[in-house]
Amino acid sequence: MTTPRLRSRLSPAGAALLAAIVGVGAWLGARTPGAAADRAADAAAARAATLAGGAEAGLVAFRARTLDGTVLPLAKVAEPTVVMVSSETCQYCKAALREMGRVAAGRPLHGLRLVTLEGAAAGVPMVQAANVDGATLAGPVSPSAESMLALQIRGTPTFVALDARGRVTGTLVGYPGAEAFRGWVGVMLGERGRPE
């Protein structure tokens, strides 16, 4: 017995709402100083990374704003690093962070860049609740960057492992559970160069 294939279609009202949200984000982003040049550079870098490493790999071409306001290119790293894209409403993100805190056992996770879709400040209670220390907390640099970042990933959490030169060495969408996740935490702790 075969089951019928289900197709999800966006209703006209849903499509209009999505277009309005993306349009407002783009309009707000265009109103920030230097936004046009930044968007063009980010888009070109995202296209190149996506072609080289797949859909999730393109997100490392984005820049994020840290808690202190510094704009940080996600792929600019000096050691193997994991970029985690999360949302404050994502229960799987919180489970992954709890596992990171458990495995780290008080050791700092300097190799973790936590990019929270709602902004860097939204990541603070998440890492505190999970006893995660040493991570770089960041968020999108503008509303349009938030929209572009959200559309670049298939879901939260999304993890992208980078080598010391900023090249993608692995991607993971979702939280696979404690055992499958240990290699990723090893990269964050500086114990491994790759999550595999």
N, C-alpha and C positions, 0 to 999 in steps of 0.2 A: 504494500500500500504506500503510495506516495502522498506527501502532504503538499498542498498548493503553496506556491511561492508567494510570499507576501511582499508587496512593494509599499514603501512609505513615500507618500507624495505630500508635498507642501501645498496647503490650500492657498487660493489667491490672497486671502486675508493674511495668512502666515507669511507668504512671500513679501507682501507689502510691508508688514511689520519688520521683517528681517532687513529689507532694503532701507527702511526708515532708520533703523538702529545703526546700520553700517554708515549710512549717509550722515547722520548726526555726529557719529564718532569721527568720520573723515573731516567734517566741517569744523569740529572743535579742534582737531589736530592741526588743521591748516591755519588756525588762528594763533598758534604758538610761534615765537621767533625762530627762524631757520628751519621751520617744519618741512617745507617743500624739498630742500636739499637733503635733509635727514631722511625723509620718506623715500626719496629716489635712491639714496645710497643703501638704505635698509632693504628695499625691494630688490635691488640688483644683487646684494649679498645673499638674501634669502633664496632667490632663484638659483644662484650658483651652488649654494649648499644643498638645496633640495635636489638638484640634478645630480650632484655628486654622491649624496648619501641617503636619499629618500625623503619622504614628507616631513617626518619629525626632525630630521637633521637640519632643515631649513630654519628652524626656530633659533638656532644658535647664532644666526646672522643678526638677530635683533639686539638692540641695546635695552638695558633696564636701568631703573633709578633705584639706588640703594636707600637705606634709611636716612643716611646723612645728606641725601640729595645728589650724590655723585652719579653721573651717567656712566654705566659700565657695559662695554661690549661683551656679550655673553661668551663669545669664543676666545676672548683674550685671557689666556691662562698661562701660568708658569709651571704647573704640575698637573698630572691627571686629575680631572674634575668631573663631577656629575651635575648637570643642570636638571633640576626638577621643576616642572610647571605644575602648580597646584591651585586649588580654589579653597577658600575658607569654608565652603559648604560641602566639600568632598570628604566623605567618610573613609574612602580608600586612601586618600592622601594622609589623613590623620593616622590610619593604621600603619602605613609605610613609615611615617615619622616616628611612631611609637617603637617600631621594630628597629629603626636606626638608633634611637636612644638606648634601647635595651642592649643591642650588640656593642655600641660604643662604650657603654658602662662608664660614663663620665669623661671619656676622652673626646677632645674637640673634633668635629667633622669639618675641618678646613677645606676639604675637597668637595663641599656641597654648596651649590648656588640654588637657593630656593626662590623661584619666581612665582609670586602669588598674583593671580589675575586681578584681584581687587586692590593691589598695591603692596608695597613692602611692609607697611605697618600691619596689614592683615596677617602676615606671617608670624608676627611676634607671639601672639597667644598660642599659635599652633606649635611652635618649637618649644615654648615654655612648658606647655602641657605634656609634651613628649620627652622632656629632659634632653633636648638636642642643643649642643653648644658648639660654637665656632663656625656655624654656617653663615654665608653671606646672604642676607635677605634683600630681595629686590622686587620690583613690580614694573609694569609697563611705563614708558616715559610719557605717554599721552593717551587720551581716550582712543584715538585712531590706532595707536600701537597696540592697545588692549584688544581692539577688534581684530586687527591683523594677526596677533598672537593667538587669540582664541580660534580663529579660522585655520591656523596652521597646524593645530594638533587635533587628534581624533578623540581625545578625552583626557581627564585628569585622574590620577597623576600621569604625566609623561616624563620619562627620564631619557636624557641623552648623555652618554659618556664621551669625554673628550680626552685626547692625549695631551702631553705638555706643549704641543704646537697648536692646539685648538682644533685638531682634526677629529671627526666623529669616529669612535671605535665601537659604539653600540647604541641601540635605541630600544626602549621598552615602553609600551603603552599599558597602563594599568598596574596594579600591585599583584604580583604572582604568589605571594605568601613568603613566610620567613625563610625557608630553605633555599628557594630559588633566588632570593634577594641578597644573600650573603656576599656574593662577589661584588655587587654594586656598593654595598656598605664598605667593603674592603678598599675600593677606589676612594671613597670619601674620607677614609681614615689614613690614606696614604700608604697602605700596605700592598696595593696592587696597581698595575698600570692599566688593566682592562677588567671589565666585569666578569668575563667568562672564566 
